[in-house]
């Protein structure tokens, strides 16, 4: 019994990877988008961390015992 019975004919696809210029451009754009998103997340966490440190330092200075 064949597993292809009743299936519509599928278009012939090349066996190897698609190396056309359009496919390469799509992959490059997708990778660039992922990298850009990572940079923005890194920048956001970095700036948030700087503010947390600054607020802790302000709190420490304003609540230090006076001599």
Residue frames relative to the residue before (quaternion, step in Angstrom):
aa qw qx qy qz dx dy dz
X 1.0000 0.0000 0.0000 0.0000 0.00 0.00 0.00
X 0.3207 -0.7738 0.5227 0.1587 3.56 -0.76 1.07
X 0.4434 -0.7040 0.4946 0.2513 3.58 -1.06 0.80
X 0.6388 0.5463 -0.3258 0.4329 3.60 1.25 -0.26
X 0.4360 0.7137 -0.4609 0.2968 3.61 1.23 -0.02
X 0.8298 0.2159 -0.1752 0.4838 3.55 -0.90 0.97
X 0.5744 0.5776 -0.3959 0.4240 3.62 1.22 -0.03
X 0.4836 -0.6359 0.4964 0.3397 3.61 -1.01 0.67
X 0.5836 -0.5822 0.4278 0.3708 3.53 -1.16 0.56
X 0.2986 -0.7504 0.5668 0.1630 3.55 -0.85 1.01
X 0.5198 -0.6250 0.4591 0.3584 3.61 -1.01 0.65
X 0.5374 -0.6170 0.4658 0.3369 3.55 -1.15 0.64
X 0.1004 -0.7949 0.5980 0.0227 3.55 -0.67 1.13
X 0.5132 -0.6320 0.4613 0.3527 3.59 -1.01 0.67
X 0.5321 -0.6535 0.4414 0.3082 3.56 -1.08 0.74
X 0.7040 0.4686 -0.2621 0.4649 3.58 1.01 -0.79
X 0.6706 -0.4740 0.3673 0.4368 3.57 -1.30 0.05
X 0.5018 -0.6407 0.4933 0.3072 3.56 -1.19 0.61
X 0.0473 -0.8311 0.5538 -0.0194 3.57 -0.40 1.23
X 0.3128 0.7500 -0.5294 0.2437 3.58 1.10 0.51
X 0.6521 -0.5327 0.3695 0.3930 3.55 -1.22 0.48
X 0.6399 0.5326 -0.3309 0.4442 3.58 1.00 -0.80
X 0.6582 0.4999 -0.3078 0.4714 3.59 0.96 -0.84
X 0.6460 0.5129 -0.3226 0.4642 3.58 0.99 -0.80
X 0.6488 0.5162 -0.3155 0.4616 3.57 1.00 -0.82
X 0.6447 0.5143 -0.3260 0.4621 3.60 0.99 -0.79
X 0.6571 0.5016 -0.3112 0.4687 3.58 0.96 -0.85
X 0.6524 0.5144 -0.3122 0.4608 3.57 0.98 -0.87
X 0.6525 0.5098 -0.3089 0.4679 3.59 0.98 -0.84
X 0.6503 0.5071 -0.3203 0.4662 3.59 0.97 -0.82
X 0.6636 0.4920 -0.3079 0.4720 3.59 0.95 -0.84
X 0.6415 0.5203 -0.3252 0.4604 3.59 1.00 -0.81
X 0.6379 0.5230 -0.3251 0.4624 3.59 1.01 -0.78
X 0.6507 0.5006 -0.3198 0.4730 3.61 0.96 -0.84
X 0.6683 0.5006 -0.3088 0.4554 3.59 0.90 -0.89
X 0.6468 0.5170 -0.3226 0.4586 3.57 0.98 -0.83
X 0.6355 0.5235 -0.3280 0.4633 3.58 1.00 -0.81
X 0.6403 0.5207 -0.3247 0.4620 3.60 0.99 -0.81
X 0.6371 0.5247 -0.3281 0.4596 3.59 1.00 -0.79
X 0.6709 0.4900 -0.3091 0.4629 3.60 0.90 -0.85
X 0.6300 0.5110 -0.3383 0.4771 3.61 1.03 -0.73
X 0.6418 0.5170 -0.3244 0.4643 3.59 0.94 -0.85
X 0.6632 0.5050 -0.3048 0.4607 3.59 0.90 -0.92
X 0.6557 0.5199 -0.3120 0.4499 3.58 0.95 -0.87
X 0.6746 0.4746 -0.2957 0.4820 3.60 0.89 -0.90
X 0.6319 0.5382 -0.3324 0.4478 3.59 1.00 -0.80
X 0.6921 0.4642 -0.2840 0.4743 3.60 0.83 -0.96
X 0.6190 0.5285 -0.3432 0.4688 3.60 1.03 -0.72
X 0.6597 0.5157 -0.3020 0.4557 3.58 0.95 -0.88
X 0.6300 0.5269 -0.3348 0.4619 3.58 0.97 -0.81
X 0.6733 0.4915 -0.3063 0.4597 3.59 0.93 -0.83
X 0.6202 0.5287 -0.3490 0.4627 3.59 1.00 -0.73
X 0.6543 0.4987 -0.3104 0.4763 3.60 0.91 -0.90
X 0.6545 0.5126 -0.3216 0.4533 3.60 0.92 -0.86
X 0.6711 0.4898 -0.3107 0.4618 3.62 0.89 -0.83
X 0.6266 0.5179 -0.3364 0.4754 3.59 1.03 -0.72
X 0.6611 0.4949 -0.3121 0.4697 3.60 0.94 -0.81
X 0.6350 0.5109 -0.3324 0.4746 3.61 0.99 -0.78
X 0.6470 0.5118 -0.3208 0.4653 3.58 0.95 -0.85
X 0.6602 0.5123 -0.3132 0.4512 3.60 0.93 -0.88
X 0.6810 0.4835 -0.2998 0.4611 3.58 0.92 -0.87
X 0.7104 0.4613 -0.2779 0.4530 3.61 0.88 -0.84
X 0.7444 0.3689 -0.2261 0.5087 3.60 1.15 -0.44
X 0.3926 0.7115 -0.4918 0.3128 3.58 1.20 0.33
X 0.5261 -0.6253 0.4560 0.3525 3.59 -1.03 0.63
X 0.3984 -0.7123 0.5290 0.2325 3.57 -1.02 0.84
X 0.1414 -0.7883 0.5930 0.0828 3.56 -1.00 0.80
